[in-house]
Amino acid sequence: LRKILHEIYGVFQLGNKEKLLETLKNKAKGKNKIDNELIEIHRSILNLHRSTKERLNEYRLIYKKILNKNVKTILDISSGLNPCSFPWMNIKNIEYVATELSSKDCEFLNSYFQIMKKFGLNGRTIRINLLKDNNFPKADVCFLFKVLDTFESLKRGISKDILKKINCKVLVVSFPTKTLSGKILSKKRLKWFERIVNVYETFEIENEIFYIVKNRN
């Protein structure tokens, strides 16, 4: 399992994020708002992961569709670098819980949350192995961006178990629409997921389809 996840992880990581985090920390000192300089550092961080890089020019649209002023808490499962898209969320204050398998990733995100706390991002990271653990804190919105495909390939049927344990009002799940080589993936392969959630809305950006499942609780 660790070998498989390490291989998947390696494919999506594109650079050294710790240096950029240190730059963000230094540049954020003395500032009380996220200015263009901090935005550009965030862009550089998001460019270090394939998924967040692909979303970078679409984050504003994505969050316009899935977030609103009533959202106070976000749960981001297997988040990767997605929490670093905070400047595009257009929310002044948010409680943000991210989960990751790697202790190194948890450490990185916790450091990021600490830097961004004064800008209204109150975050923490929980280390969770989704194949074994699935106890999650309650949230208004839960993100599962490009997560379920991977875990279904490791353990068929695990998505249903994971979704049952998520206590949130709105669930936002995404899947890739293309392979890393650019080959188009058939949406018919997602019928299994559509049967689980039953009622949903969808929208697409390049390379990714999002499912919005509302009124879950």
Salt bridges, closest charged atoms under 4 A:
GLU7 OE2 - LYS3 NZ 2.65
ASP35 OD2 - LYS31 NZ 2.78
GLU37 OE2 - LYS27 NZ 3.54
GLU37 OE1 - LYS31 NZ 2.49
GLU40 OE2 - ARG43 NE 3.66
GLU54 OE1 - LYS146 NZ 2.88
ASP105 OD1 - LYS17 NZ 3.70
ASP140 OD1 - LYS169 NZ 3.59
ASP149 OD2 - ARG189 NH2 2.94
GLU194 OE1 - LYS191 NZ 3.66
GLU201 OE2 - LYS214 NZ 3.60
GLU204 OE2 - LYS187 NZ 3.50
GLU208 OE1 - ARG55 NE 2.93
